[in-house]
């Protein structure tokens, strides 16, 4: 929550970052009608061998141990799932229409993934973002994030993401 106590009007966003040990893979929902090629944007780094479209609605992302990269998507849901064998870590928040800090106007990124595989160590970041909001003195802004840890059989984790919507 952001609670503005005083001062002039400012644009704010809530940018939640969860750092995790590298999983087997990460799943990110994408929009088939996205204006971004392949449904996502390569913000930095080489993602070629690490990002795979499982379906027109879903990306599977692998950790890179030899480099850094970051991707974002104008996903229809604000959720990401890290898979560790049959264990799933899903983070989810509200998907709100609006302009986001990164990405094109009205096609910004409620979800982003950072991969660190170089000097800073091996880890991934699952990032959820709120849209930009103008905040005046005396106002506050909430963005609730839910973490869910589950162990599943053969069910795809996108089902778990839908449950958190």
C-alpha positions as CSV (number, residue, x, y, z in Angstrom):
1,X,0.0,0.0,0.0
2,X,1.1,3.5,-0.8
3,X,-0.2,6.2,1.6
4,X,0.5,9.7,0.4
5,X,0.8,12.0,3.5
6,X,1.4,15.3,1.8
7,X,3.2,17.2,-1.0
8,X,2.3,17.6,-4.7
9,X,0.4,15.2,-6.9
10,X,2.6,12.3,-8.2
11,X,2.2,9.3,-10.5
12,X,2.8,6.0,-8.7
13,X,2.8,2.3,-9.4
14,X,3.2,-0.7,-7.1
15,X,5.9,-3.0,-8.4
16,X,6.0,-6.3,-6.5
17,X,9.2,-8.4,-6.9
18,X,9.5,-12.0,-5.7
19,X,13.1,-13.4,-6.0
20,X,13.3,-17.2,-6.3
21,X,15.8,-19.9,-6.8
22,X,15.8,-21.0,-10.5
23,X,12.8,-23.2,-11.1
24,X,12.4,-25.9,-13.8
25,X,10.4,-23.4,-15.7
26,X,8.1,-20.4,-15.3
27,X,4.6,-20.1,-17.0
28,X,3.3,-16.7,-18.2
29,X,-0.1,-16.3,-19.8
30,X,-0.1,-14.2,-23.0
31,X,-2.7,-12.7,-25.2
32,X,-3.0,-14.2,-28.8
33,X,-4.0,-10.7,-30.0
34,X,-1.1,-9.0,-28.3
35,X,0.6,-6.2,-30.4
36,X,3.9,-7.7,-29.3
37,X,5.6,-10.2,-31.6
38,X,5.1,-13.7,-30.0
39,X,2.9,-12.2,-27.3
40,X,5.7,-10.6,-25.2
41,X,8.5,-8.1,-25.4
42,X,12.2,-8.8,-24.9
43,X,13.1,-5.9,-22.6
44,X,16.8,-6.9,-22.5
45,X,19.1,-9.8,-23.2
46,X,18.9,-12.9,-25.5
47,X,15.8,-15.0,-24.7
48,X,15.9,-17.1,-27.9
49,X,16.6,-20.5,-26.3
50,X,14.8,-19.8,-23.1
51,X,11.2,-18.8,-24.0
52,X,8.9,-21.2,-25.7
53,X,5.2,-20.7,-26.7
54,X,3.4,-23.8,-25.3
55,X,0.1,-22.5,-26.8
56,X,-1.2,-19.2,-28.2
57,X,-2.1,-18.3,-24.6
58,X,0.9,-19.6,-22.6
59,X,4.7,-19.1,-22.5
60,X,7.1,-21.5,-20.8
61,X,10.3,-19.7,-19.7
62,X,13.6,-21.4,-18.7
63,X,16.4,-20.1,-16.5
64,X,19.6,-19.0,-18.3
65,X,22.8,-19.7,-16.3
66,X,25.0,-17.9,-18.8
67,X,23.3,-14.5,-19.1
68,X,20.7,-12.0,-18.0
69,X,17.4,-11.2,-19.7
70,X,14.0,-9.6,-18.9
71,X,10.7,-10.1,-20.6
72,X,7.3,-8.5,-20.1
73,X,3.8,-9.2,-21.4
74,X,0.4,-7.5,-21.6
75,X,-1.0,-10.6,-20.1
76,X,-4.7,-11.0,-19.7
77,X,-4.1,-12.0,-16.0
78,X,-1.6,-10.7,-13.5
79,X,-0.1,-14.1,-12.4
80,X,3.1,-16.1,-12.9
81,X,3.8,-19.7,-11.9
82,X,7.2,-21.2,-11.1
83,X,7.4,-25.0,-11.5
84,X,9.7,-27.1,-9.3
85,X,8.8,-30.7,-10.4
86,X,5.2,-31.1,-9.2
87,X,5.4,-28.2,-6.9
88,X,4.0,-24.9,-8.1
89,X,4.6,-21.4,-6.7
90,X,1.9,-19.0,-8.1
91,X,1.9,-15.3,-7.5
92,X,-1.2,-13.4,-8.6
93,X,-2.7,-9.9,-8.2
94,X,-5.6,-8.0,-9.8
95,X,-5.3,-7.3,-13.5
96,X,-6.4,-3.7,-13.8
97,X,-6.9,-1.8,-17.1
98,X,-4.7,1.2,-17.4
99,X,-1.2,2.4,-18.4
100,X,1.7,0.5,-16.9
101,X,5.3,1.8,-16.2
102,X,6.7,-0.4,-19.0
103,X,5.2,-1.3,-22.4
104,X,3.1,0.5,-24.9
105,X,0.2,2.7,-23.8
106,X,-2.8,0.5,-22.8
107,X,-0.6,-2.6,-23.7
108,X,1.7,-2.3,-20.7
109,X,3.0,-5.2,-18.6
110,X,1.2,-6.4,-15.5
111,X,3.8,-9.3,-15.4
112,X,7.5,-9.3,-16.0
113,X,10.3,-11.9,-15.5
114,X,13.9,-11.1,-14.8
115,X,16.6,-13.8,-15.2
116,X,19.9,-13.4,-13.5
117,X,22.6,-15.9,-14.6
118,X,25.8,-13.8,-14.3
119,X,27.7,-11.8,-11.8
120,X,24.8,-11.2,-9.5
121,X,24.1,-15.0,-9.1
122,X,21.5,-17.4,-10.4
123,X,18.0,-16.4,-9.6
124,X,14.7,-15.3,-11.2
125,X,12.3,-12.5,-10.3
126,X,8.6,-12.9,-10.7
127,X,7.3,-9.3,-11.0
128,X,3.7,-8.1,-10.8
129,X,2.9,-4.5,-11.5
130,X,-0.1,-2.2,-10.9
131,X,-1.1,0.4,-13.5
132,X,0.1,4.0,-13.0
133,X,-2.2,6.0,-10.8
134,X,-2.2,9.7,-9.9
135,X,-2.0,10.1,-6.2
136,X,-2.9,13.3,-4.3
137,X,-2.2,14.2,-0.7
138,X,-4.3,12.1,1.7
139,X,-5.0,9.3,-0.8
140,X,-3.7,5.8,-0.7
141,X,-3.3,3.0,-3.3
142,X,-3.6,-0.7,-2.6
143,X,-2.4,-3.7,-4.7
144,X,-2.9,-7.1,-3.1
145,X,-0.6,-10.0,-4.2
146,X,-1.3,-13.6,-3.3
147,X,1.3,-16.3,-3.1
148,X,0.1,-19.9,-3.5
149,X,2.2,-23.0,-3.1
150,X,0.7,-26.3,-4.3
151,X,1.6,-29.8,-5.3
152,X,-0.3,-31.1,-8.3
153,X,-0.5,-34.3,-10.3
154,X,-0.5,-33.8,-14.1
155,X,-2.8,-30.7,-14.1
156,X,-1.3,-27.7,-15.9
157,X,-0.5,-24.8,-13.6
158,X,-2.5,-22.4,-15.7
159,X,-5.5,-23.9,-14.0
160,X,-4.1,-22.8,-10.7
161,X,-3.6,-19.3,-12.1
162,X,-7.3,-19.2,-13.2
163,X,-8.3,-20.1,-9.6
164,X,-6.6,-17.0,-8.3
165,X,-8.2,-14.6,-10.7
